[in-house]
């Protein structure tokens, strides 16, 4: 082939090749700009692009449903049930609750005013919600409960422990009955015991019942003997041996009440009461009338005011949530005198006999700079009498504290310029008045000073003074002297 022909063929081939490349490039560019679906690729997929297309439901978690019933909320916070296994001591207590369903049912009804508040405070501290059932064991959720050991309130504080945890106790106010103050104190105490016993809640509960000293000594004894030192193996008092199993058994009944024949009425998982600030003395009966609250219900929320009058206590009231706004608005428009009821002196001065009340002198409010010596001197009485009349064990006073001032000379109202004066006999028998009738009572089996005092409607402190040798433990057949008005 001649060179000219070869050049012509090469030129044509190059031209066709260029045309083919141009067509391929055009097709490629058209494919890139097209929105039509592409055939499935055979190369490795682009993981970054695929991650962007993740379904929305994979990144969103459904929010947990809030329980409508406080019992259900409690069950979700139980922490003491793990590792219990089969325990005869727990089974024995569980059988009792199953055989007496009304006990828990009634306690639940009483506690419906307070349980939500207690559960919330426990949750704030991450404490086991089984502890919300402790007032069932202690007081059957009765804030007025009173034990033979002089323990008082939902959480059953004795006087000394109550004072240690800042629960003030006067003749008008008892912080051990205060719903919010006693709950805070109980949780502080339980937390302290929990820390003391290295995070063991069962030992903490045992100490709450028997005292930390009793539990500590039992642990030391077992350590010396090489025995286990957990709650189940400690030689504790019989009451404490049953105390913790009782709470654990009660928790199991609450976990599945139908299985044990117990009917727990639902309790709304919402606050029952609200705190309303006050800045003056008020009678609870008046407050109840103003806010259209049942008077007994208001007292159940504020049982620390022993005379149903806001003296010596905190400057707030607990009222049903539905009535808080009405009460707050009413207090802003009412005069102070409209909130105080005219009443006899008897309910104000607890522990004073009706004959003595007729001669009551006055109450004295402690001012800044006062002390027992200066108050006694100004009122011409003895310091020891001031302490006795007001049940003071020391000489410390607080500004605003109310002291009862009594007289020891018998003067009639006429001789005192019309003022009513108190004559409280300071003799060894502490008679109410000269015309009191003396009665001899023969102690029966099961009697205590408290029971006898209630039977004759007299104060236990008077009964003790009338019978100085009686002692706390009465014996059947023992004779007691009781003074009663004719």
Secondary structure as UniProt FT lines:
FT   HELIX           3..33
FT   HELIX           47..52
FT   HELIX           56..58
FT   HELIX           70..75
FT   TURN            76..77
FT   TURN            82..83
FT   HELIX           88..99
FT   HELIX           101..111
FT   TURN            112..114
FT   HELIX           115..124
FT   TURN            125..126
FT   HELIX           129..133
FT   HELIX           134..139
FT   TURN            140..141
FT   TURN            143..144
FT   TURN            148..149
FT   TURN            153..156
FT   HELIX           159..164
FT   TURN            165..166
FT   STRAND          173..174
FT   TURN            175..177
FT   HELIX           179..196
FT   TURN            197..199
FT   HELIX           201..210
FT   HELIX           212..225
FT   HELIX           231..233
FT   HELIX           238..255
FT   HELIX           257..260
FT   STRAND          273..277
FT   HELIX           284..291
FT   HELIX           295..301
FT   TURN            303..304
FT   TURN            306..307
FT   STRAND          316..320
FT   HELIX           321..333
FT   HELIX           336..339
FT   TURN            346..348
FT   TURN            350..351
FT   HELIX           354..357
FT   TURN            358..359
FT   STRAND          362..365
FT   TURN            368..369
FT   HELIX           372..378
FT   TURN            379..380
FT   HELIX           383..389
FT   TURN            390..391
FT   TURN            399..400
FT   STRAND          402..405
FT   HELIX           413..416
FT   TURN            417..418
FT   TURN            428..429
FT   TURN            434..435
FT   STRAND          436..442
FT   TURN            445..446
FT   HELIX           449..456
FT   HELIX           460..466
FT   TURN            467..469
FT   TURN            476..477
FT   STRAND          479..485
//
